[in-house]
Amino acid sequence: MVRWKATIAYDGTHFSGWQVQPGKRTVQGELEKGLTKLHKGKNKKVVASGRTDAHVHARGQVVHFDSGLQIAGDRWPWAFASVLPPDMQVLSAVPVSDDFHARHDAKAKEYRYFLRVGPEHDLFQRHYVYHAYKNTFDHASVQRSLQLLVGTHDFSAFCASNTPVQNKVRTLDCATYMHIAENAWCFRLQGNGFLYNMVRIIVGTAIDIGLRRLNVEDMGRILQSRDRREAGKTAPGHGLYLWKVYYAP
């Protein structure tokens, strides 16, 4: 039996999130179904670095699973391709030690959120980019406001109010906003861990700053308040991507 660490990508448009849910199509459910097929019907489980919500995408989700199949690492993507739906892909797989854990051993994660600004609708981006239909948007203020979040803080104000997690202190190593194409922008956040809806609430608050509903200084005030009611709306899931998960060498 060998433990494998696999990097996977998926288009979250038609998924109800990562975790298995009765009667719903989920990433974990489809991945375990495919892995079970490869093992001739023997039930197999996978463990992910973390969950993603409905409609959230991933380019670098990491999972681990155990298998006794004699498949070389570079052949796992081909094996999975025969049993997975077209909106999922195993990018790579490498053998790891038996005590490796995709979630517990993760040192940091990087998320990216894609935003389109302007009055023109792009039909083909509707499932992958959030669109702010505005002629004016204060991009410089958005970037300055994100810098107030870098470091170790209590991010209670940027966490869904119904989360059961008690310790809401996290460290953001990077919080930036960059222009990537005409009318297209990207939020990039990297840290040692993220609370439920944390990235989407930060983005929703930053968008309010870009629309001048809030000021740059309000980001710091909201952070210090530790009150979810002070922050902006939760940005929609379809603009969010789990970009990369980092592990110790």
C-alpha positions in Angstrom: 0.0 0.0 0.0 1.4 3.4 -1.0 0.2 6.9 0.0 0.0 9.3 -2.9 -0.1 13.1 -2.9 -2.1 14.3 -5.9 -2.6 17.8 -7.2 -6.0 18.3 -8.8 -7.9 21.0 -10.7 -11.6 21.5 -11.2 -14.2 23.8 -12.6 -16.5 24.4 -9.7 -19.4 25.7 -11.8 -21.5 22.5 -11.5 -20.3 21.3 -8.1 -22.0 21.9 -4.7 -18.6 22.3 -3.1 -15.8 19.8 -2.1 -17.3 17.8 0.7 -19.6 14.8 0.0 -23.3 15.7 0.5 -26.3 13.4 0.1 -28.0 13.9 -3.3 -25.5 16.6 -4.5 -22.7 16.5 -6.9 -19.4 17.3 -5.1 -15.7 17.2 -6.0 -14.9 14.7 -3.3 -17.7 12.5 -4.4 -16.7 12.4 -8.0 -13.0 11.9 -7.1 -13.8 9.0 -4.7 -16.2 7.5 -7.2 -13.4 7.5 -9.9 -10.8 6.1 -7.5 -13.2 3.3 -6.5 -13.7 2.4 -10.2 -9.9 2.1 -10.6 -9.9 -0.2 -7.6 -12.5 -2.5 -9.2 -15.3 -1.4 -6.8 -13.3 -1.3 -3.6 -14.4 1.8 -1.7 -11.6 4.4 -1.6 -11.4 7.7 0.3 -9.4 10.9 -0.3 -8.4 13.6 2.1 -8.0 17.2 0.8 -6.0 20.2 2.0 -9.3 21.9 2.7 -12.9 22.3 1.5 -14.1 24.7 -1.2 -17.6 26.0 -1.5 -20.1 25.6 -4.3 -19.0 27.1 -7.6 -15.4 27.7 -6.3 -12.7 26.5 -8.6 -9.3 25.0 -8.0 -6.1 24.9 -10.0 -3.9 23.5 -7.2 -6.0 21.5 -4.7 -4.0 18.8 -3.0 -5.3 15.5 -1.8 -3.9 12.2 -0.4 -5.1 8.7 -0.8 -3.8 5.2 -0.3 -3.6 2.6 -3.1 -2.1 -0.8 -3.7 -2.3 -0.5 -7.5 0.9 -0.8 -9.4 0.7 2.6 -11.1 3.7 4.8 -11.6 3.3 8.4 -10.5 3.4 9.9 -14.0 0.6 7.5 -15.0 -1.9 8.5 -12.4 -3.2 11.5 -14.4 -3.9 9.2 -17.3 -5.6 6.6 -15.1 -7.9 9.2 -13.5 -8.7 10.7 -16.9 -10.6 7.5 -17.8 -12.8 7.7 -14.8 -13.3 11.4 -14.0 -15.8 13.8 -15.5 -14.5 16.5 -17.9 -14.7 19.3 -15.3 -12.0 17.6 -13.1 -8.4 16.7 -13.7 -5.6 15.1 -11.8 -2.5 17.1 -12.7 0.2 15.1 -10.9 0.8 12.4 -8.2 3.8 11.6 -6.2 4.4 8.9 -3.5 4.8 10.3 0.0 5.4 8.9 3.5 2.6 7.0 5.2 2.2 9.8 7.7 1.7 12.6 5.2 -1.6 14.4 5.6 -2.9 16.8 2.9 -4.6 19.1 5.4 -2.5 18.9 8.6 0.8 19.2 6.7 -0.1 22.2 4.6 2.0 25.2 5.5 0.2 27.9 3.5 -2.4 28.4 0.8 -2.8 30.8 -2.0 -6.2 31.9 -3.3 -6.9 34.2 -6.3 -10.1 36.0 -7.0 -10.8 37.3 -10.5 -12.8 40.5 -11.1 -14.0 42.3 -14.3 -14.8 46.0 -14.1 -16.8 47.9 -16.7 -20.2 48.2 -18.3 -19.6 45.5 -21.0 -20.8 42.0 -20.2 -18.6 39.0 -21.2 -20.9 36.0 -21.7 -18.0 33.5 -21.7 -16.6 34.6 -18.4 -19.8 34.5 -16.4 -18.9 31.3 -14.5 -15.3 32.3 -13.8 -15.0 36.0 -13.1 -17.1 38.3 -10.9 -18.3 41.4 -12.9 -18.7 44.8 -11.3 -20.8 46.8 -13.8 -19.3 50.2 -13.1 -17.6 52.8 -15.2 -15.4 54.1 -12.4 -13.6 52.0 -9.8 -10.8 53.1 -7.4 -8.2 50.3 -8.0 -5.5 52.2 -6.2 -7.5 52.4 -3.0 -8.3 48.7 -3.2 -4.6 47.9 -3.3 -3.8 50.2 -0.4 -6.6 48.7 1.7 -5.4 45.2 1.3 -2.0 46.1 2.7 -3.7 46.8 6.1 -4.5 43.0 6.3 -0.9 41.7 5.9 0.5 40.2 9.0 -1.0 38.3 12.0 -4.5 39.4 13.0 -7.8 38.3 14.4 -9.9 38.0 11.2 -13.3 37.5 13.0 -14.8 40.4 10.9 -13.9 38.5 7.8 -15.3 35.2 8.8 -18.9 33.8 8.3 -20.8 34.5 11.5 -22.0 30.9 11.8 -18.5 29.3 11.9 -17.7 27.2 15.0 -14.0 28.0 15.0 -12.9 29.7 18.2 -9.4 30.8 17.3 -9.7 33.3 14.4 -6.1 34.5 14.4 -4.5 33.9 11.0 -1.4 35.3 9.2 -1.6 36.8 5.7 1.8 36.9 4.0 0.5 38.4 0.9 -2.6 40.5 0.1 -2.4 42.2 -3.2 -4.4 43.3 -6.2 -3.1 43.3 -9.8 -4.2 44.3 -13.3 -3.9 41.2 -15.6 -5.7 42.3 -18.8 -8.0 44.9 -20.2 -10.9 45.3 -17.6 -9.5 42.3 -15.7 -8.1 42.3 -12.2 -7.0 39.7 -9.7 -6.9 39.5 -5.9 -4.1 37.3 -4.6 -4.1 36.3 -0.9 -1.6 33.9 0.6 -1.5 32.8 4.3 -1.1 30.1 6.8 -4.8 29.4 6.9 -8.1 30.8 6.0 -11.4 31.0 7.9 -14.8 30.1 6.3 -15.6 32.6 3.6 -12.6 34.8 4.6 -11.3 35.4 1.1 -14.7 36.2 -0.3 -15.6 38.6 2.5 -12.3 40.4 2.2 -12.9 40.7 -1.6 -16.5 41.9 -1.0 -15.2 44.6 1.4 -12.4 45.6 -1.0 -14.9 45.9 -3.9 -17.0 48.3 -1.7 -13.8 50.4 -1.3 -13.3 50.3 -5.1 -16.9 51.5 -5.5 -16.2 54.2 -2.9 -18.9 52.9 -0.6 -16.1 52.6 2.0 -12.7 54.3 2.5 -9.3 52.7 2.6 -9.1 53.3 6.4 -12.4 51.4 6.8 -10.5 48.2 6.1 -8.4 48.6 9.2 -11.3 49.7 11.2 -13.3 46.7 10.2 -10.4 44.4 11.0 -10.1 45.9 14.5 -13.8 45.6 15.1 -13.8 41.8 14.9 -17.5 42.2 13.9 -18.7 40.4 10.7 -21.5 43.0 10.4 -19.0 45.8 9.8 -17.5 44.1 6.7 -18.9 44.0 3.2 -21.0 41.3 1.5 -19.5 37.9 0.7 -18.3 38.0 -2.9 -19.8 35.2 -5.1 -18.0 31.9 -5.2 -17.5 31.7 -9.0 -14.7 34.3 -9.0 -12.6 32.4 -6.5 -9.8 29.8 -7.2 -7.7 27.7 -4.8 -4.5 28.4 -6.6 -1.8 26.6 -4.7 -1.1 24.7 -1.5 2.4 24.9 0.0 4.2 22.2 2.0 7.6 21.9 3.6 10.2 20.6 1.2 
